[in-house]
Amino acid sequence: MFETLTKAPGDKILALMGEYAADPRPTKIDLGVGVYKDEAGVTPILSSVKKAEERILAQGKTKTYLGIAGNKGFGAAVLDLVLGDTLDRSRVRIAQAPGGTGSLWVLMQLVNRARPGATIWVSDPTWPNHNPIALGAGLTVKTYPYFDTETRGVRFEQMLATLDGLGKDDVVLLHGCCHNPTGANLTNAQWDQVAASLAKTGALPFIDLAYLGFGDGLAADAYGTLKVIASVPEALIAFSGSKNFGLYRERIGAAILIARDAAQADIAQSQLLNIIRGSYSQPPDHGAEIIRTILEDAELRAEWEVELEAMRNRMIRLREKLSEAIRTKSNSADFDFIAAHRGMFSLLGLENAVVEHLKAANGVYMIGDSRINVAGIPEDRVDDLADALLAAIK
């Protein structure tokens, strides 16, 4: 059987993690893997999460199955967090999934059931896992213009022109906030135009909401999602709790669908649950119960929001410090875009040879396309990083 197989390509991020771990230099800097790190270089367990886990352990009475849709209290709490009271809930359905990745997977499978081989448009560039998930679901992948390698901003006119040319059988994958890998995001006015375009063409918006609260705050980061879903009759949202709750290894996400009416929502949900049943059967509970416990308790929610703000503000501070250090040392504004970007990532626009040089000469690890995780910058090493970057691009 297996003699017909050839070796699959390795994951570049996981390979980089292995290289970093094997590097003995004490001055090495990990800007590669996409997890939040605190001042000590640790991905922390939030205090609100610890308190929720203590309650869960003390109050738990059973380990029986959840059901295909998952933890119902979690689902209701996530809908309140993501949608608020902006939408008629009779049109909305939700199912828990293993991480944001699992949410993307089940929703793309649903799209293919509704429109076999449908075209899904993704930003250029996009998160590397979007394409294989879409292709694995049987969809056709095309790209819309997004990142301007000269300005390090969004090629919005070209993006909008592409979206304006789509039709009702097209699907548009949008990063709800904190674009991965670029860090360049749409303004509210641009989101307004995107929503108007989708309403006009009938293309289906599919929003990847992996970093809610990591950019400009919970309310500000939700603007684009809420604007789009208020403008169209149907939409899909893949939510992740990995980053904003620090629950990476718990793999907790949610697949949200919005239909034209309650009857269509029920039909779509039945297909979604059928997909889940035929794959992972039903989701694990621990991460979902943590989020439910936090969001349903006023004190824990307030504590979580304070912790989320601290993570967000630290990343902004690191952005500002790095761009300021580079500007001071080079007398150039070429890297000011780092401070303007939001979320964990920025795409520096360095050639691969420069990325490899930084790794070999300075122990600075980043993805080959020069995406950096700003949360991985040691705050006391900002000047060192600025010096290494400037020396490498001379």
C-alpha positions as CSV (number, residue, x, y, z in Angstrom):
1,M,0.0,0.0,0.0
2,F,2.4,2.7,1.2
3,E,5.0,2.0,-1.6
4,T,2.9,4.3,-3.8
5,L,3.5,7.3,-1.6
6,T,6.2,9.9,-1.8
7,K,7.3,12.0,1.2
8,A,5.1,15.0,1.9
9,P,6.8,18.4,2.1
10,G,7.6,19.4,5.6
11,D,6.0,22.4,7.4
12,K,8.3,25.3,7.1
13,I,7.3,26.9,10.4
14,L,7.7,23.6,12.3
15,A,11.1,23.1,10.7
16,L,12.1,26.6,11.7
17,M,11.1,25.8,15.3
18,G,13.4,22.8,15.2
19,E,16.3,24.9,13.9
20,Y,15.8,27.5,16.6
21,A,15.6,24.9,19.4
22,A,18.9,23.3,18.2
23,D,20.7,26.7,18.0
24,P,23.0,26.9,21.1
25,R,23.5,30.7,20.9
26,P,22.1,32.5,24.0
27,T,21.5,35.6,21.9
28,K,19.2,34.0,19.4
29,I,15.8,35.6,18.7
30,D,12.7,33.7,17.7
31,L,10.4,35.8,15.4
32,G,9.0,32.8,13.6
33,V,6.3,30.8,15.4
34,G,3.0,32.6,15.7
35,V,2.3,32.5,19.4
36,Y,2.2,35.4,21.8
37,K,5.1,35.7,24.2
38,D,5.5,37.8,27.3
39,E,8.5,39.8,28.6
40,A,10.1,36.5,29.7
41,G,9.7,34.9,26.3
42,V,7.0,32.6,27.6
43,T,3.5,32.0,26.2
44,P,1.6,32.5,29.4
45,I,-1.5,31.0,30.8
46,L,-3.8,33.9,31.5
47,S,-4.9,34.5,35.1
48,S,-8.5,34.4,34.0
49,V,-8.0,31.1,32.3
50,K,-6.4,29.6,35.5
51,K,-9.3,30.7,37.6
52,A,-11.8,29.3,35.1
53,E,-9.9,26.0,35.1
54,E,-10.0,25.8,38.9
55,R,-13.8,26.2,38.8
56,I,-14.2,23.6,36.1
57,L,-12.1,21.1,38.1
58,A,-14.0,21.8,41.3
59,Q,-17.5,21.7,39.7
60,G,-17.0,19.0,37.0
61,K,-19.4,16.0,37.3
62,T,-19.1,14.2,34.0
63,K,-16.9,13.5,31.0
64,T,-19.7,12.3,28.7
65,Y,-20.0,13.4,25.1
66,L,-20.9,17.0,24.3
67,G,-22.8,16.3,21.1
68,I,-21.8,17.1,17.5
69,A,-22.3,20.9,17.8
70,G,-20.2,21.0,21.0
71,N,-20.5,23.1,24.1
72,K,-23.8,25.0,23.7
73,G,-22.9,27.6,26.4
74,F,-19.6,28.3,24.6
75,G,-21.5,28.7,21.3
76,A,-23.9,31.2,22.8
77,A,-21.1,33.1,24.5
78,V,-19.0,33.3,21.3
79,L,-21.9,34.6,19.3
80,D,-22.5,37.3,21.9
81,L,-18.7,38.2,21.7
82,V,-18.5,38.2,17.9
83,L,-22.0,39.5,16.9
84,G,-23.4,41.3,19.9
85,D,-27.0,42.2,19.2
86,T,-26.4,43.3,15.6
87,L,-28.1,40.4,13.9
88,D,-31.3,38.4,14.0
89,R,-30.1,35.2,15.7
90,S,-32.8,33.1,14.0
91,R,-30.5,33.2,10.9
92,V,-27.4,32.2,12.7
93,R,-26.0,28.8,13.6
94,I,-22.7,27.8,15.3
95,A,-20.7,24.7,15.8
96,Q,-17.6,24.2,18.0
97,A,-14.5,23.1,16.1
98,P,-11.0,22.1,16.9
99,G,-9.3,25.5,16.6
100,G,-9.7,28.2,14.0
101,T,-8.1,25.7,11.5
102,G,-10.9,23.2,12.2
103,S,-13.5,25.9,11.8
104,L,-12.1,26.8,8.4
105,W,-12.0,23.2,7.4
106,V,-15.6,22.3,8.2
107,L,-16.9,25.6,6.6
108,M,-14.9,25.0,3.4
109,Q,-16.3,21.5,3.3
110,L,-19.8,23.0,3.6
111,V,-19.1,25.5,0.8
112,N,-18.1,22.6,-1.5
113,R,-21.3,20.7,-0.7
114,A,-23.3,23.8,-1.6
115,R,-21.3,24.7,-4.7
116,P,-19.0,21.8,-5.7
117,G,-15.6,23.2,-6.9
118,A,-16.6,26.8,-6.1
119,T,-13.9,29.4,-6.4
120,I,-12.7,30.9,-3.2
121,W,-10.7,34.1,-3.5
122,V,-7.9,34.6,-0.9
123,S,-5.7,37.6,-0.3
124,D,-2.2,37.8,-1.9
125,P,-0.5,36.8,0.3
126,T,-2.5,34.9,2.9
127,W,-2.0,32.5,5.8
128,P,-0.2,29.5,4.2
129,N,-2.7,27.0,5.5
130,H,-5.7,28.6,3.8
131,N,-4.8,27.2,0.4
132,P,-4.3,23.5,1.3
133,I,-7.5,23.5,3.4
134,A,-9.5,25.0,0.5
135,L,-7.9,22.6,-2.1
136,G,-8.4,19.7,0.2
137,A,-12.1,20.6,0.4
138,G,-12.4,20.5,-3.4
139,L,-12.5,24.3,-3.9
140,T,-10.8,26.3,-6.6
141,V,-8.4,28.8,-5.2
142,K,-7.7,32.2,-6.8
143,T,-6.2,35.4,-5.3
144,Y,-7.2,39.0,-5.1
145,P,-4.5,41.8,-4.8
146,Y,-3.8,42.8,-1.2
147,F,-0.3,43.6,-0.1
148,D,1.8,46.4,-1.6
149,T,5.4,45.4,-1.4
150,E,6.5,49.0,-1.9
151,T,4.3,50.8,0.6
152,R,3.8,47.8,2.9
153,G,0.1,48.8,2.9
154,V,-3.0,47.4,1.2
155,R,-3.4,47.6,-2.6
156,F,-7.0,48.6,-1.9
157,E,-8.0,49.9,-5.3
158,Q,-6.8,46.8,-7.1
159,M,-8.4,44.6,-4.4
160,L,-11.8,46.4,-4.7
161,A,-11.7,46.2,-8.5
162,T,-11.2,42.4,-8.3
163,L,-14.0,42.0,-5.8
164,D,-16.4,44.2,-7.9
165,G,-15.9,41.7,-10.8
166,L,-17.0,38.6,-8.8
167,G,-20.4,36.9,-8.9
168,K,-22.9,35.1,-6.6
169,D,-21.1,31.7,-6.9
170,D,-17.7,33.2,-5.7
171,V,-16.5,33.1,-2.1
172,V,-14.2,35.8,-0.7
173,L,-12.0,34.9,2.3
174,L,-11.3,38.0,4.4
175,H,-9.1,38.4,7.4
176,G,-11.4,40.0,10.0
177,C,-8.5,41.9,11.6
178,C,-4.8,41.6,12.1
179,H,-3.9,40.3,8.6
180,N,-1.7,37.2,8.6
181,P,1.1,37.4,7.4
182,T,1.3,41.1,6.5
183,G,0.0,43.0,9.5
184,A,-1.5,45.5,7.0
185,N,-5.2,46.0,7.6
186,L,-8.2,47.6,6.0
187,T,-9.5,50.9,7.4
188,N,-13.1,51.2,8.5
189,A,-13.9,53.2,5.3
190,Q,-12.3,50.5,3.2
191,W,-14.4,47.8,5.0
192,D,-17.5,49.9,4.1
193,Q,-16.5,49.7,0.5
194,V,-15.8,45.9,0.7
195,A,-19.2,45.3,2.3
196,A,-20.9,47.4,-0.4
197,S,-19.1,45.4,-3.1
198,L,-20.2,42.1,-1.6
199,A,-23.8,43.3,-1.3
200,K,-23.7,44.3,-5.0
201,T,-22.1,41.2,-6.5
202,G,-23.7,38.6,-4.2
203,A,-20.3,36.9,-3.5
204,L,-20.2,35.1,-0.2
205,P,-18.0,36.6,2.5
206,F,-16.0,34.1,4.5
207,I,-14.3,35.8,7.4
208,D,-11.3,34.3,9.2
209,L,-11.5,35.9,12.7
210,A,-8.4,34.5,14.4
211,Y,-7.1,37.6,16.3
212,L,-10.1,39.4,17.7
213,G,-8.8,41.9,20.2
214,F,-5.2,41.7,19.2
215,G,-5.2,44.8,16.9
216,D,-7.0,47.9,18.1
217,G,-9.3,46.3,20.7
218,L,-12.4,44.1,20.7
219,A,-14.9,46.6,19.4
220,A,-12.5,48.1,16.8
221,D,-11.4,44.8,15.5
222,A,-15.0,43.6,15.1
223,Y,-15.9,46.5,12.8
224,G,-15.2,44.9,9.5
225,T,-17.0,41.6,10.4
226,L,-20.1,43.4,11.7
227,K,-20.2,45.8,8.7
228,V,-20.0,42.9,6.2
229,I,-22.6,40.6,7.9
230,A,-25.0,43.5,8.2
231,S,-24.7,44.2,4.5
232,V,-25.3,40.7,3.0
233,P,-27.9,37.9,3.4
234,E,-25.3,35.1,3.9
235,A,-21.9,34.8,5.4
236,L,-19.4,32.4,7.1
237,I,-17.1,33.2,10.1
238,A,-14.3,31.0,11.4
239,F,-13.5,32.1,15.0
240,S,-10.4,31.1,16.9
241,G,-9.9,31.4,20.7
242,S,-6.2,30.4,20.4
243,K,-4.6,33.9,20.5
244,N,-7.0,36.1,22.5
245,F,-7.5,33.5,25.3
246,G,-4.0,32.0,25.0
247,L,-5.5,28.6,24.5
248,Y,-3.2,27.4,21.6
249,R,-2.9,23.7,22.6
250,E,-6.6,23.4,23.6
251,R,-7.6,23.8,19.9
252,I,-10.8,25.8,20.4
253,G,-12.7,27.5,17.6
254,A,-16.1,27.9,16.2
255,A,-17.7,27.7,12.8
256,I,-20.5,30.3,12.4
257,L,-22.9,30.4,9.5
258,I,-25.4,33.1,8.6
259,A,-28.2,32.2,6.2
260,R,-31.0,34.1,4.5
261,D,-33.6,32.9,7.0
262,A,-34.1,30.4,9.7
263,A,-35.2,27.5,7.4
264,Q,-32.0,27.8,5.3
265,A,-29.9,28.1,8.5
266,D,-31.4,24.8,9.7
267,I,-30.6,23.0,6.5
268,A,-27.0,24.4,6.3
269,Q,-26.5,23.5,10.0
270,S,-27.6,19.9,9.3
271,Q,-25.0,19.6,6.6
272,L,-22.4,21.2,8.8
273,L,-23.1,18.8,11.6
274,N,-23.0,15.9,9.1
275,I,-19.6,17.0,8.0
276,I,-18.4,17.1,11.6
277,R,-19.9,13.7,12.4
278,G,-18.1,12.1,9.5
279,S,-14.7,13.6,10.5
280,Y,-13.9,14.2,14.2
281,S,-17.4,13.2,15.3
282,Q,-17.6,15.8,18.0
283,P,-15.2,18.3,19.6
284,P,-13.3,18.2,22.9
285,D,-14.7,20.3,25.7
286,H,-11.9,21.8,27.9
287,G,-11.1,24.9,25.9
288,A,-14.7,25.6,25.2
289,E,-15.7,25.3,28.8
290,I,-12.9,27.7,29.8
291,I,-14.1,30.3,27.3
292,R,-17.7,29.8,28.4
293,T,-16.8,30.2,32.1
294,I,-14.9,33.4,31.4
295,L,-17.4,35.1,29.1
296,E,-20.4,34.2,31.3
297,D,-18.9,35.6,34.5
298,A,-18.7,39.4,34.8
299,E,-15.5,39.4,37.0
300,L,-13.6,36.8,34.9
301,R,-14.6,38.5,31.7
302,A,-13.4,41.9,33.0
303,E,-10.1,40.3,34.1
304,W,-9.7,38.6,30.7
305,E,-10.3,41.9,28.9
306,V,-7.6,43.6,31.0
307,E,-5.2,40.8,30.1
308,L,-6.1,40.9,26.5
309,E,-5.4,44.7,26.4
310,A,-2.1,44.1,28.1
311,M,-1.1,41.7,25.3
312,R,-2.3,44.1,22.6
313,N,-0.6,47.1,24.1
314,R,2.7,45.2,24.5
315,M,2.7,44.3,20.8
316,I,2.0,47.9,19.8
317,R,4.8,49.1,22.1
318,L,7.3,46.6,20.5
319,R,6.2,47.8,17.1
320,E,6.8,51.4,18.0
321,K,10.2,50.7,19.7
322,L,11.5,48.7,16.7
323,S,10.5,51.2,14.1
324,E,11.8,54.0,16.2
325,A,15.2,52.3,16.7
326,I,15.5,51.6,13.0
327,R,14.6,55.2,12.1
328,T,17.1,56.6,14.6
329,K,19.9,54.3,13.5
330,S,19.3,54.7,9.7
331,N,17.8,58.2,9.5
332,S,15.2,56.5,7.3
333,A,11.4,55.9,7.5
334,D,11.6,52.7,5.5
335,F,10.5,50.6,8.4
336,D,7.9,52.9,9.9
337,F,5.2,50.6,8.6
338,I,6.0,48.2,11.4
339,A,4.5,50.7,13.9
340,A,1.4,51.2,11.6
341,H,0.7,47.5,11.3
342,R,-1.5,45.7,13.8
343,G,-1.6,42.2,15.3
344,M,1.2,39.7,15.9
345,F,2.7,39.9,12.4
346,S,4.5,42.2,9.9
347,L,5.9,41.3,6.6
348,L,9.2,43.0,6.3
349,G,9.7,42.5,2.5
350,L,13.2,41.1,2.8
351,E,14.7,38.8,0.2
352,N,15.1,35.2,1.3
353,A,18.9,35.5,1.2
354,V,18.7,38.3,3.8
355,V,16.4,36.1,6.0
356,E,19.0,33.3,5.8
357,H,21.8,35.7,6.6
358,L,20.0,37.0,9.7
359,K,19.6,33.4,10.9
360,A,23.1,32.4,10.2
361,A,25.0,35.5,11.4
362,N,22.7,36.8,14.1
363,G,20.5,34.0,15.3
364,V,17.4,35.9,14.2
365,Y,14.8,33.4,13.1
366,M,11.8,34.4,10.9
367,I,9.7,32.8,8.2
368,G,11.3,32.7,4.7
369,D,9.0,35.3,3.4
370,S,10.3,37.7,6.2
371,R,7.1,37.5,8.3
372,I,8.0,38.4,11.9
373,N,6.1,37.8,15.0
374,V,6.5,41.0,16.9
375,A,5.4,39.4,20.2
376,G,8.7,37.4,19.9
377,I,10.9,40.5,20.1
378,P,12.7,40.7,23.4
379,E,12.1,44.2,24.7
380,D,15.6,44.6,26.0
381,R,17.0,43.5,22.6
382,V,15.2,45.9,20.3
383,D,18.4,47.8,19.5
384,D,20.3,44.6,18.7
385,L,17.5,43.5,16.4
386,A,17.5,46.9,14.6
387,D,21.3,46.7,14.2
388,A,21.1,43.2,12.7
389,L,18.3,44.2,10.3
390,L,20.2,47.3,9.1
391,A,23.5,45.4,8.7
392,A,21.8,42.6,6.7
393,I,20.2,44.9,4.1
394,K,23.2,47.1,3.4
